[in-house]
Amino acid sequence: MVGIDEVARTAGVSTATVSRALSGRGHVSVAAKTKVEAAAKSLGYVVSASASSLASGRTRNIGVLVPFLDRWFFSTVLSGIASALMQRGYDITLYSLTADRTARHDVFDTFLRRQRVDGVIAISLELGEEETERLLELDLPVIAIGGPNPRLTTLTVDDIAVARLATEHLLALGHREIAHIGASPEFDIDFHIPTHRRQGFELALADAGITVKPSLFEPADFTIEGGFRAAKQLLGKPGGRPTAIFAASDEMAIGALLAARELGYRVPEDLSVVGIDGHELGEFFRLTTVDQFPLGQGERAADAILAELESSEAEAPTHRPGELPYELIVRGSTARLID
């Protein structure tokens, strides 16, 4: 295998310069860095992860805690994290946290304590006091995406405000009979995002002087299939039907669009539909949504963890919470109500 000495000879610099140039730590002139990178590429030299770890005390690996690996939102946030970290020469190790207490205990008390990661990112996980304490005991940077945690640096989306924005869009179009597809209790975990979105929906109705009707709420499971079933229930009930549906996720909103089509309703002429997330299929289905930029959430979390890693050790962590952006994207699934 090609060694660092051979790269140094080819580039005409010292091995220390090669080390600094390829690790990104320490000052190296642009000219020297260019020569080192060219020499390393021509020789097929790759920095040894184990040697780099021994020299720097860093693993260049970030642990990522995630509740689901098979859901679009979480996989998209994860993609943003992985892409941003890879560009900076970091790997990731995934830890899937379920509701199983024993499995969660193993992650916090065993896996994360093996000193294989330089920092931890938690995606939409409500960490208990004991779990938070375990993370802090690692003495590593931790970034949490989701609800607030006063002991950690957090990046949060105001789910009440997001839901209000989606509902107020429908109200501004003249809709009054607005249904909501939310979540069943078993899916209302980790920061109670479905509950907060339902609260935002109901607060917007109350501000408009509209009484909330329990008959216009239908729970689902944040999937297209669940949204399809819930919308068929809402649209198939006897009596007056809603003129609009606010779904707590884009996937459920897409399911509602498909249900409306199957029942013979035109969207948006007969029924307006709005969701939340910014799903990649939203544009294809012409879905109006409140985009919360999940890819960008992951990229921002990666930037935040790297900023903490690269800051001076003398600097104390600030734990300042960061508000994540969101934006109403109006497409073809919503329209003004015509009497």
Residue frames as qw, qx, qy, qz and C-alpha x, y, z in Angstrom:
[[0.000, 0.887, 0.461, 0.000, 0.00, 0.00, 0.00],
 [0.333, 0.610, -0.041, 0.718, 1.09, 3.54, -0.73],
 [0.500, -0.537, -0.459, 0.501, 2.24, 5.37, 2.40],
 [0.042, -0.973, -0.169, 0.153, 2.31, 9.00, 3.46],
 [0.469, -0.560, 0.380, 0.567, 6.08, 9.14, 2.88],
 [0.450, 0.205, 0.654, 0.572, 5.65, 8.39, -0.82],
 [0.120, 0.872, 0.452, 0.147, 2.95, 11.09, -1.14],
 [0.302, -0.881, 0.062, 0.359, 5.31, 13.57, 0.54],
 [0.493, -0.291, 0.533, 0.623, 8.18, 12.70, -1.83],
 [0.359, 0.487, 0.652, 0.457, 5.95, 12.98, -4.90],
 [0.013, -0.934, -0.342, -0.105, 4.52, 16.33, -3.78],
 [0.491, 0.431, -0.222, 0.724, 7.90, 17.62, -2.64],
 [0.360, -0.681, 0.143, -0.622, 6.70, 18.48, 0.87],
 [0.054, -0.306, 0.842, -0.440, 7.07, 17.09, 4.37],
 [0.299, -0.300, -0.903, -0.071, 4.92, 14.30, 5.78],
 [0.053, -0.437, -0.554, 0.707, 3.56, 16.81, 8.32],
 [0.253, 0.294, -0.190, -0.902, 2.33, 18.99, 5.46],
 [0.356, -0.079, -0.822, -0.437, 0.68, 15.98, 3.82],
 [0.218, -0.364, -0.844, 0.328, -1.04, 15.15, 7.10],
 [0.080, 0.449, 0.313, -0.833, -2.33, 18.69, 7.57],
 [0.267, 0.213, -0.452, -0.824, -3.43, 19.02, 3.93],
 [0.406, -0.123, -0.831, -0.360, -5.40, 15.78, 3.85],
 [0.250, -0.394, -0.796, 0.384, -6.88, 16.03, 7.34],
 [0.076, -0.765, -0.365, -0.525, -8.03, 19.63, 6.99],
 [0.566, -0.792, -0.162, 0.162, -6.44, 20.50, 10.33],
 [0.537, -0.505, 0.193, 0.647, -3.77, 23.15, 10.56],
 [0.311, 0.836, -0.088, -0.443, -2.62, 25.77, 8.06],
 [0.634, 0.007, 0.593, 0.496, -1.40, 24.71, 4.63],
 [0.124, 0.463, -0.260, -0.838, -0.89, 27.02, 1.67],
 [0.757, 0.454, 0.160, -0.442, -3.21, 26.61, -1.28],
 [0.498, 0.627, -0.570, -0.181, -0.29, 25.65, -3.52],
 [0.051, -0.347, 0.914, -0.204, 0.96, 22.98, -1.14],
 [0.607, 0.156, 0.613, -0.481, -2.55, 21.59, -0.59],
 [0.722, 0.550, -0.115, -0.405, -3.06, 21.35, -4.36],
 [0.357, 0.550, -0.754, -0.042, 0.25, 19.49, -4.84],
 [0.267, -0.187, 0.878, -0.351, -0.53, 17.08, -2.00],
 [0.699, 0.302, 0.421, -0.493, -4.03, 16.31, -3.27],
 [0.661, 0.590, -0.348, -0.305, -2.72, 15.75, -6.80],
 [0.169, 0.466, -0.863, 0.100, 0.03, 13.43, -5.54],
 [0.443, -0.029, 0.781, -0.440, -2.38, 11.47, -3.35],
 [0.749, 0.429, 0.168, -0.475, -4.81, 11.06, -6.24],
 [0.563, 0.596, -0.537, -0.198, -2.13, 9.91, -8.69],
 [0.121, 0.359, -0.899, 0.221, -0.81, 7.37, -6.19],
 [0.644, -0.326, -0.603, -0.342, -4.24, 6.20, -5.05],
 [0.289, 0.041, -0.691, 0.661, -3.46, 7.17, -1.46],
 [0.485, -0.646, -0.356, -0.470, -6.30, 7.31, 1.06],
 [0.135, -0.545, 0.550, -0.618, -5.83, 8.47, 4.63],
 [0.443, -0.132, -0.876, 0.136, -5.97, 5.55, 7.05],
 [0.484, -0.669, -0.231, -0.514, -8.98, 6.04, 9.32],
 [0.820, -0.473, -0.260, 0.191, -7.32, 4.22, 12.19],
 [0.603, 0.039, -0.113, 0.789, -4.05, 6.15, 11.88],
 [0.032, -0.536, -0.129, -0.834, -5.89, 9.43, 11.61],
 [0.639, -0.651, -0.289, -0.290, -7.95, 8.55, 14.67],
 [0.793, -0.324, -0.236, 0.458, -4.83, 7.71, 16.70],
 [0.439, 0.191, -0.017, 0.878, -3.12, 10.94, 15.68],
 [0.139, -0.432, -0.132, -0.881, -6.06, 13.26, 16.22],
 [0.118, 0.121, 0.769, -0.617, -8.13, 11.53, 18.87],
 [0.566, 0.310, 0.075, -0.760, -11.08, 11.78, 16.45],
 [0.563, 0.130, 0.813, 0.067, -12.95, 8.98, 14.71],
 [0.201, 0.222, -0.408, -0.862, -14.41, 11.29, 12.01],
 [0.257, -0.305, -0.881, -0.254, -17.66, 9.45, 12.57],
 [0.336, -0.154, 0.233, -0.899, -21.00, 10.87, 13.77],
 [0.043, 0.254, 0.955, -0.145, -23.67, 8.77, 15.46],
 [0.358, -0.119, -0.241, -0.894, -27.21, 9.43, 14.24],
 [0.193, 0.215, 0.871, -0.398, -30.21, 8.39, 16.33],
 [0.374, 0.021, -0.407, -0.833, -33.39, 7.94, 14.28],
 [0.585, 0.018, 0.595, -0.550, -36.84, 6.52, 15.17],
 [0.815, 0.407, 0.387, -0.143, -37.69, 5.16, 11.70],
 [0.300, -0.386, 0.616, 0.617, -35.53, 4.20, 8.73],
 [0.253, 0.303, 0.831, 0.391, -38.40, 3.35, 6.37],
 [0.129, 0.846, 0.460, -0.238, -40.26, 6.68, 6.46],
 [0.519, 0.657, 0.186, 0.514, -39.67, 9.29, 3.79],
 [0.156, -0.956, 0.055, -0.240, -39.26, 12.25, 6.15],
 [0.673, -0.651, 0.324, 0.134, -36.63, 10.61, 8.33],
 [0.810, 0.105, 0.363, 0.448, -34.72, 9.12, 5.41],
 [0.375, 0.803, 0.147, 0.439, -34.65, 12.56, 3.75],
 [0.344, -0.908, 0.211, -0.113, -33.31, 14.27, 6.88],
 [0.816, -0.350, 0.387, 0.249, -30.76, 11.46, 7.13],
 [0.715, 0.477, 0.267, 0.437, -29.76, 12.00, 3.51],
 [0.096, 0.940, -0.049, 0.324, -29.07, 15.66, 4.23],
 [0.597, -0.728, 0.336, 0.022, -26.93, 14.73, 7.23],
 [0.862, -0.057, 0.395, 0.313, -24.97, 12.06, 5.36],
 [0.583, 0.681, 0.181, 0.405, -24.34, 14.26, 2.32],
 [0.062, -0.949, 0.160, -0.265, -23.09, 17.23, 4.35],
 [0.675, -0.617, 0.401, 0.058, -20.87, 15.07, 6.57],
 [0.871, 0.178, 0.327, 0.320, -19.42, 13.12, 3.66],
 [0.421, 0.832, 0.016, 0.360, -18.35, 16.35, 1.99],
 [0.205, -0.859, 0.376, -0.281, -16.34, 17.10, 5.14],
 [0.427, 0.415, -0.789, 0.149, -14.79, 13.64, 5.34],
 [0.395, -0.217, 0.687, -0.570, -17.03, 12.19, 8.04],
 [0.332, -0.145, -0.899, -0.248, -18.82, 8.85, 8.16],
 [0.557, -0.329, 0.173, -0.742, -22.06, 8.13, 10.03],
 [0.152, -0.037, -0.977, 0.144, -23.20, 5.29, 12.25],
 [0.509, -0.333, -0.295, -0.737, -26.96, 4.75, 12.46],
 [0.004, -0.068, -0.882, 0.467, -28.77, 3.79, 15.63],
 [0.403, -0.368, -0.539, -0.641, -32.45, 2.97, 15.14],
 [0.094, -0.041, 0.688, -0.719, -34.31, 3.79, 18.35],
 [0.401, -0.388, -0.710, -0.429, -37.63, 2.03, 18.80],
 [0.535, -0.599, 0.051, -0.593, -40.07, 2.14, 21.68],
 [0.895, -0.161, -0.394, 0.134, -38.40, -0.99, 23.07],
 [0.397, -0.890, 0.191, -0.114, -36.90, 0.10, 26.40],
 [0.837, -0.323, 0.333, 0.288, -34.22, -2.59, 26.42],
 [0.685, 0.448, 0.263, 0.510, -33.03, -1.72, 22.91],
 [0.061, 0.923, -0.003, 0.379, -32.93, 2.00, 23.72],
 [0.635, -0.736, 0.232, 0.038, -31.03, 1.26, 26.93],
 [0.856, -0.026, 0.300, 0.421, -28.41, -0.69, 24.95],
 [0.473, 0.713, 0.140, 0.498, -27.87, 2.22, 22.56],
 [0.141, -0.910, 0.125, -0.370, -27.27, 4.77, 25.33],
 [0.658, -0.661, 0.352, -0.079, -25.43, 2.55, 27.81],
 [0.823, -0.129, 0.470, 0.291, -23.40, 0.38, 25.46],
 [0.673, 0.512, 0.340, 0.412, -23.12, 1.35, 21.79],
 [0.156, 0.935, 0.009, 0.317, -22.56, 5.08, 22.22],
 [0.522, -0.799, 0.297, 0.015, -20.01, 4.46, 24.98],
 [0.914, 0.044, 0.237, 0.327, -17.66, 2.52, 22.71],
 [0.217, -0.739, 0.234, 0.593, -15.98, 5.79, 21.71],
 [0.531, 0.206, 0.651, 0.501, -16.58, 5.20, 18.02],
 [0.194, 0.802, 0.428, 0.369, -18.23, 8.57, 17.35],
 [0.334, 0.103, -0.170, 0.921, -17.18, 12.20, 17.71],
 [0.285, 0.055, 0.199, -0.936, -20.70, 13.54, 18.15],
 [0.160, 0.360, 0.917, -0.060, -24.37, 12.59, 18.08],
 [0.309, -0.015, -0.224, -0.924, -27.37, 13.86, 16.08],
 [0.217, 0.302, 0.882, -0.290, -30.84, 12.84, 17.25],
 [0.182, -0.124, -0.510, -0.832, -33.66, 13.12, 14.67],
 [0.578, -0.307, -0.233, -0.719, -37.16, 13.82, 16.04],
 [0.640, -0.200, -0.719, 0.181, -36.64, 11.85, 19.24],
 [0.424, -0.759, 0.083, -0.487, -37.99, 12.96, 22.57],
 [0.561, 0.217, -0.690, 0.403, -35.16, 11.93, 24.87],
 [0.644, -0.680, -0.348, -0.047, -36.01, 11.19, 28.46],
 [0.270, -0.909, 0.284, -0.142, -34.11, 12.79, 31.32],
 [0.782, -0.386, 0.460, 0.166, -32.02, 9.66, 31.85],
 [0.773, 0.410, 0.317, 0.366, -31.24, 9.36, 28.12],
 [0.203, 0.933, -0.061, 0.290, -30.26, 13.02, 27.95],
 [0.509, -0.772, 0.381, -0.019, -28.00, 12.51, 30.96],
 [0.865, -0.056, 0.417, 0.272, -26.35, 9.53, 29.27],
 [0.595, 0.686, 0.159, 0.387, -25.62, 11.62, 26.19],
 [0.073, -0.948, 0.191, -0.243, -24.15, 14.45, 28.26],
 [0.744, -0.544, 0.375, 0.096, -21.94, 11.99, 30.12],
 [0.851, 0.311, 0.229, 0.356, -20.28, 11.12, 26.82],
 [0.266, -0.725, 0.132, 0.621, -18.86, 14.66, 26.76],
 [0.374, 0.147, 0.638, 0.657, -19.51, 14.87, 23.03],
 [0.253, 0.157, -0.114, -0.948, -21.35, 17.48, 20.95],
 [0.213, 0.396, 0.892, -0.038, -25.05, 16.60, 20.57],
 [0.251, 0.092, -0.216, -0.939, -27.52, 18.20, 18.14],
 [0.282, 0.358, 0.862, -0.224, -31.22, 17.38, 18.44],
 [0.194, -0.086, -0.468, -0.858, -33.67, 17.95, 15.59],
 [0.352, -0.486, -0.779, -0.180, -37.26, 18.24, 16.80],
 [0.405, -0.837, -0.305, -0.207, -38.87, 19.49, 19.95],
 [0.016, -0.823, 0.375, -0.426, -37.08, 21.52, 22.61],
 [0.854, -0.295, -0.327, 0.278, -34.62, 20.04, 25.07],
 [0.157, -0.976, 0.101, -0.112, -33.18, 22.71, 27.40],
 [0.657, -0.585, 0.418, 0.225, -30.04, 20.68, 28.03],
 [0.664, 0.079, 0.558, 0.492, -29.11, 20.15, 24.38],
 [0.082, 0.376, -0.325, -0.864, -28.51, 22.25, 21.29],
 [0.459, 0.422, 0.776, -0.095, -31.78, 21.86, 19.39],
 [0.102, 0.081, -0.472, -0.872, -33.11, 22.72, 15.94],
 [0.260, 0.390, 0.799, -0.378, -36.89, 22.98, 16.08],
 [0.119, -0.295, -0.558, -0.766, -39.92, 23.51, 13.86],
 [0.321, 0.092, 0.464, -0.821, -42.96, 25.19, 15.40],
 [0.017, 0.216, 0.934, 0.286, -45.54, 22.54, 14.48],
 [0.112, 0.673, 0.601, -0.417, -48.43, 24.58, 15.84],
 [0.117, 0.673, -0.145, -0.716, -47.46, 27.52, 13.62],
 [0.021, -0.174, 0.824, 0.538, -46.94, 25.22, 10.63],
 [0.070, 0.430, 0.899, 0.040, -50.44, 23.76, 11.01],
 [0.104, 0.727, 0.344, -0.586, -51.96, 27.19, 11.53],
 [0.053, 0.496, -0.442, -0.745, -50.39, 28.37, 8.28],
 [0.003, 0.081, 0.913, 0.400, -51.83, 25.41, 6.33],
 [0.032, 0.595, 0.781, -0.187, -55.29, 25.89, 7.85],
 [0.046, 0.702, 0.130, -0.699, -55.27, 29.67, 7.40],
 [0.006, -0.225, 0.658, 0.718, -54.52, 29.11, 3.71],
 [0.043, -0.375, -0.895, -0.237, -57.75, 27.11, 3.39],
 [0.045, -0.707, -0.536, 0.460, -59.68, 29.68, 5.41],
 [0.024, -0.531, 0.198, 0.824, -58.40, 32.47, 3.18],
 [0.071, 0.002, -0.782, -0.619, -59.83, 30.58, 0.20],
 [0.540, -0.162, -0.106, -0.819, -63.27, 30.69, 1.82],
 [0.608, -0.109, -0.783, -0.066, -63.42, 27.14, 3.21],
 [0.454, -0.484, 0.343, -0.665, -65.30, 26.62, 6.47],
 [0.956, -0.137, 0.143, -0.219, -66.04, 22.90, 6.46],
 [0.362, 0.667, -0.646, 0.087, -62.43, 21.78, 6.84],
 [0.963, -0.252, -0.076, -0.054, -61.55, 18.23, 7.86],
 [0.064, -0.774, 0.622, -0.099, -58.29, 17.15, 9.48],
 [0.952, 0.049, -0.299, 0.051, -56.43, 13.89, 9.02],
 [0.247, -0.797, 0.489, -0.254, -54.20, 13.48, 12.06],
 [0.384, 0.335, -0.852, 0.119, -52.75, 10.51, 13.90],
 [0.804, -0.403, -0.414, -0.141, -53.88, 7.65, 16.06],
 [0.530, -0.811, 0.221, -0.112, -52.57, 7.70, 19.66],
 [0.901, -0.200, 0.248, 0.295, -49.96, 5.03, 18.93],
 [0.629, 0.454, 0.151, 0.613, -48.32, 7.36, 16.39],
 [0.108, -0.921, -0.013, -0.374, -48.44, 10.42, 18.65],
 [0.816, -0.430, -0.049, 0.382, -44.98, 9.93, 20.14],
 [0.597, -0.068, 0.116, 0.791, -41.74, 11.91, 20.32],
 [0.072, -0.130, -0.005, 0.989, -42.70, 15.56, 20.86],
 [0.293, 0.568, 0.702, -0.315, -46.36, 14.82, 20.06],
 [0.069, -0.162, 0.429, 0.886, -46.07, 16.36, 16.61],
 [0.125, -0.427, -0.773, -0.453, -49.56, 15.17, 15.50],
 [0.256, -0.712, -0.576, 0.309, -51.12, 16.72, 18.62],
 [0.203, -0.517, 0.022, 0.831, -49.36, 20.03, 18.02],
 [0.002, 0.039, 0.604, 0.796, -50.48, 20.07, 14.39],
 [0.198, -0.591, -0.761, -0.183, -54.04, 19.36, 15.45],
 [0.266, -0.674, -0.367, 0.583, -53.78, 22.19, 17.99],
 [0.135, -0.285, 0.288, 0.904, -52.60, 24.57, 15.28],
 [0.096, -0.316, -0.760, -0.560, -55.50, 23.50, 13.07],
 [0.274, -0.679, -0.678, 0.064, -58.06, 24.04, 15.85],
 [0.267, -0.564, -0.167, 0.763, -56.55, 27.37, 16.92],
 [0.051, -0.055, 0.462, 0.884, -56.82, 28.67, 13.35],
 [0.211, -0.498, -0.754, -0.372, -60.47, 27.60, 13.21],
 [0.327, -0.672, -0.531, 0.400, -61.18, 29.23, 16.58],
 [0.210, -0.378, 0.069, 0.899, -59.59, 32.49, 15.44],
 [0.120, -0.098, -0.581, -0.799, -61.92, 32.42, 12.44],
 [0.510, -0.023, 0.309, -0.802, -64.94, 31.86, 14.70],
 [0.723, 0.107, -0.560, -0.391, -65.47, 28.29, 13.50],
 [0.736, -0.397, 0.428, -0.342, -66.50, 25.56, 15.92],
 [0.086, 0.400, -0.903, -0.135, -64.38, 22.44, 15.76],
 [0.868, 0.010, -0.038, -0.494, -66.41, 19.39, 14.72],
 [0.520, -0.390, 0.760, -0.008, -65.14, 16.03, 15.98],
 [0.813, 0.372, 0.439, -0.089, -66.83, 14.39, 12.99],
 [0.551, 0.821, -0.145, 0.028, -64.34, 16.18, 10.73],
 [0.162, -0.704, 0.690, -0.039, -61.32, 14.52, 12.34],
 [0.985, 0.109, -0.086, -0.105, -59.99, 11.16, 11.19],
 [0.464, -0.683, 0.544, 0.148, -56.84, 9.47, 12.53],
 [0.869, 0.456, -0.192, 0.006, -54.29, 7.71, 10.33],
 [0.858, -0.379, 0.150, 0.314, -50.70, 6.52, 10.42],
 [0.087, -0.814, 0.336, 0.466, -48.75, 9.11, 8.38],
 [0.394, -0.080, 0.786, 0.471, -48.68, 6.90, 5.27],
 [0.293, 0.098, -0.468, -0.828, -50.32, 7.28, 1.85],
 [0.368, -0.259, -0.872, -0.194, -52.46, 4.21, 2.56],
 [0.199, -0.442, -0.669, 0.563, -53.54, 5.62, 5.91],
 [0.118, 0.331, 0.002, -0.936, -54.45, 8.96, 4.37],
 [0.316, -0.044, -0.708, -0.630, -56.42, 7.18, 1.65],
 [0.334, -0.390, -0.856, 0.062, -58.49, 5.25, 4.18],
 [0.127, -0.452, -0.463, 0.752, -59.05, 8.29, 6.40],
 [0.179, 0.220, -0.236, -0.929, -60.16, 10.48, 3.48],
 [0.343, -0.201, -0.798, -0.453, -62.62, 7.83, 2.28],
 [0.263, -0.477, -0.753, 0.368, -64.14, 7.82, 5.76],
 [0.032, -0.434, -0.197, 0.879, -64.42, 11.63, 5.80],
 [0.249, 0.200, -0.421, -0.849, -65.82, 11.90, 2.28],
 [0.362, -0.155, -0.851, -0.348, -68.12, 8.91, 2.58],
 [0.009, -0.265, -0.743, 0.614, -69.94, 9.84, 5.79],
 [0.026, 0.694, 0.668, 0.266, -73.65, 10.64, 5.49],
 [0.175, -0.886, -0.240, 0.355, -74.56, 14.30, 5.70],
 [0.292, 0.945, -0.146, -0.034, -72.49, 17.24, 4.56],
 [0.883, 0.053, -0.015, 0.466, -68.97, 16.53, 3.41],
 [0.367, -0.684, 0.089, 0.625, -65.94, 18.79, 3.95],
 [0.543, 0.839, 0.027, -0.019, -64.91, 21.17, 1.18],
 [0.324, 0.749, -0.529, 0.234, -61.26, 20.93, 2.22],
 [0.928, -0.315, -0.144, 0.134, -58.89, 18.56, 4.01],
 [0.028, 0.825, -0.520, 0.217, -55.78, 19.48, 5.98],
 [0.961, -0.074, -0.245, 0.102, -53.57, 16.42, 6.42],
 [0.510, -0.820, 0.239, 0.104, -50.80, 16.40, 9.02],
 [0.479, -0.399, 0.617, 0.480, -48.32, 15.02, 6.48],
 [0.368, 0.480, -0.447, -0.659, -47.86, 15.12, 2.72],
 [0.092, 0.071, -0.976, -0.184, -48.06, 11.36, 2.44],
 [0.183, 0.448, 0.796, -0.364, -51.51, 11.36, 4.06],
 [0.314, 0.615, 0.028, -0.723, -52.48, 14.31, 1.85],
 [0.237, 0.326, -0.749, -0.526, -51.47, 12.33, -1.24],
 [0.028, 0.202, 0.976, -0.074, -53.62, 9.46, 0.02],
 [0.259, 0.574, 0.484, -0.607, -56.52, 11.93, 0.36],
 [0.297, 0.510, -0.380, -0.712, -56.03, 13.04, -3.26],
 [0.170, 0.109, -0.930, -0.307, -56.22, 9.44, -4.43],
 [0.112, 0.374, 0.857, -0.336, -59.33, 8.78, -2.33],
 [0.305, 0.581, 0.165, -0.736, -61.06, 11.85, -3.75],
 [0.286, 0.374, -0.645, -0.602, -60.27, 10.70, -7.26],
 [0.078, -0.079, -0.992, -0.065, -61.65, 7.22, -6.57],
 [0.131, 0.520, 0.714, -0.450, -64.87, 8.69, -5.14],
 [0.317, 0.638, 0.557, 0.427, -65.34, 10.93, -8.16],
 [0.162, -0.927, -0.161, 0.296, -64.46, 14.28, -6.56],
 [0.582, 0.647, -0.014, 0.493, -62.44, 16.79, -8.53],
 [0.546, -0.652, -0.060, 0.523, -59.45, 18.43, -6.85],
 [0.105, -0.136, -0.570, 0.803, -59.49, 21.36, -6.35],
 [0.303, -0.289, -0.380, -0.825, -62.93, 22.13, -7.85],
 [0.700, -0.462, -0.433, -0.330, -64.85, 19.90, -5.40],
 [0.797, -0.575, -0.090, 0.164, -62.25, 19.46, -2.69],
 [0.230, 0.830, -0.418, 0.287, -59.09, 21.30, -1.63],
 [0.925, -0.294, -0.137, 0.196, -56.26, 19.38, 0.02],
 [0.145, 0.840, -0.419, 0.313, -53.15, 20.67, 1.83],
 [0.913, -0.208, -0.280, 0.211, -50.38, 18.80, 3.62],
 [0.286, -0.895, 0.341, -0.004, -47.15, 19.37, 5.53],
 [0.846, -0.274, 0.334, 0.312, -43.56, 18.30, 4.83],
 [0.216, 0.780, -0.435, -0.394, -42.38, 19.16, 1.32],
 [0.800, -0.019, 0.596, 0.068, -42.50, 15.58, 0.00],
 [0.177, -0.341, 0.640, 0.666, -40.64, 14.90, -3.23],
 [0.162, 0.372, 0.856, 0.322, -43.89, 13.62, -4.80],
 [0.080, 0.657, 0.439, -0.607, -45.72, 16.84, -3.94],
 [0.142, 0.496, -0.330, -0.791, -44.91, 18.56, -7.21],
 [0.061, -0.026, -0.906, -0.419, -46.00, 15.53, -9.23],
 [0.080, -0.549, -0.829, 0.068, -49.37, 15.48, -7.46],
 [0.014, 0.556, 0.171, 0.813, -49.58, 19.30, -7.60],
 [0.549, -0.589, -0.567, 0.172, -50.01, 19.21, -3.82],
 [0.088, -0.806, 0.143, -0.567, -50.19, 22.44, -1.85],
 [0.807, -0.281, -0.417, 0.309, -48.00, 21.99, 1.24],
 [0.264, -0.929, 0.245, -0.087, -46.11, 23.68, 4.02],
 [0.804, 0.364, -0.365, 0.295, -42.55, 22.73, 3.18],
 [0.572, -0.800, 0.183, 0.007, -40.31, 22.22, 6.22],
 [0.429, 0.757, -0.491, 0.053, -37.25, 21.41, 4.08],
 [0.912, -0.379, 0.154, -0.020, -36.25, 18.05, 5.60],
 [0.825, 0.320, -0.073, 0.460, -33.11, 17.77, 3.46],
 [0.155, 0.723, -0.206, 0.641, -32.05, 21.20, 4.69],
 [0.682, -0.658, 0.137, -0.287, -32.79, 20.17, 8.28],
 [0.958, -0.121, 0.052, 0.254, -30.27, 17.37, 7.94],
 [0.589, 0.513, -0.081, 0.619, -27.68, 19.63, 6.33],
 [0.176, -0.789, 0.164, -0.565, -28.12, 22.24, 9.05],
 [0.842, -0.518, 0.116, -0.092, -27.76, 19.62, 11.79],
 [0.887, 0.126, -0.002, 0.444, -24.53, 18.37, 10.19],
 [0.303, 0.677, -0.116, 0.660, -23.20, 21.93, 9.97],
 [0.481, -0.758, 0.128, -0.423, -24.09, 22.50, 13.62],
 [0.926, -0.351, 0.084, 0.112, -22.35, 19.36, 14.87],
 [0.757, 0.306, -0.018, 0.577, -19.23, 20.13, 12.84],
 [0.029, 0.796, -0.098, 0.597, -19.20, 23.70, 14.09],
 [0.684, -0.677, 0.164, -0.215, -19.18, 22.41, 17.66],
 [0.945, -0.080, 0.088, 0.304, -16.44, 19.91, 16.87],
 [0.618, 0.446, 0.029, 0.647, -14.28, 22.48, 15.15],
 [0.196, -0.904, 0.025, -0.378, -14.73, 25.21, 17.73],
 [0.195, 0.538, -0.651, 0.499, -12.06, 25.81, 20.33],
 [0.580, -0.276, -0.751, 0.154, -12.18, 23.39, 23.24],
 [0.188, -0.113, -0.458, 0.862, -12.07, 26.43, 25.51],
 [0.361, -0.136, -0.182, -0.905, -15.41, 27.61, 24.18],
 [0.319, 0.142, 0.821, -0.452, -18.37, 26.43, 26.23],
 [0.032, 0.369, 0.806, 0.461, -21.35, 25.11, 24.21],
 [0.199, -0.078, 0.075, -0.974, -24.13, 27.66, 23.98],
 [0.106, 0.354, 0.921, -0.125, -27.10, 25.28, 23.58],
 [0.298, 0.342, 0.037, -0.891, -28.94, 28.04, 21.73],
 [0.574, 0.396, 0.713, -0.075, -32.05, 26.63, 20.06],
 [0.023, -0.225, 0.495, 0.839, -32.42, 27.21, 16.35],
 [0.606, 0.457, 0.383, -0.526, -35.71, 27.79, 14.57],
 [0.386, 0.029, 0.779, 0.494, -35.98, 25.77, 11.39],
 [0.271, 0.255, -0.189, -0.909, -37.69, 27.45, 8.40],
 [0.366, 0.386, 0.846, 0.021, -40.95, 26.49, 6.73],
 [0.149, 0.282, -0.268, -0.909, -42.87, 27.92, 3.79],
 [0.633, 0.443, 0.513, -0.373, -46.32, 27.60, 2.25],
 [0.086, -0.210, 0.725, 0.651, -46.01, 26.23, -1.30],
 [0.599, 0.421, 0.353, -0.582, -49.27, 26.74, -3.21],
 [0.087, -0.124, 0.841, 0.519, -49.86, 24.34, -6.08],
 [0.391, -0.075, -0.521, -0.755, -52.93, 22.92, -7.75],
 [0.341, -0.281, -0.894, 0.073, -54.63, 21.00, -4.96],
 [0.088, -0.571, -0.550, 0.603, -56.25, 24.05, -3.32],
 [0.080, 0.373, 0.428, 0.819, -58.61, 26.65, -4.75],
 [0.254, -0.043, 0.271, -0.927, -61.11, 29.28, -3.68],
 [0.220, 0.350, 0.884, -0.219, -64.44, 27.86, -2.57],
 [0.206, -0.096, -0.426, -0.876, -67.17, 28.59, -5.11],
 [0.417, 0.167, 0.604, -0.659, -70.67, 28.84, -3.61]]
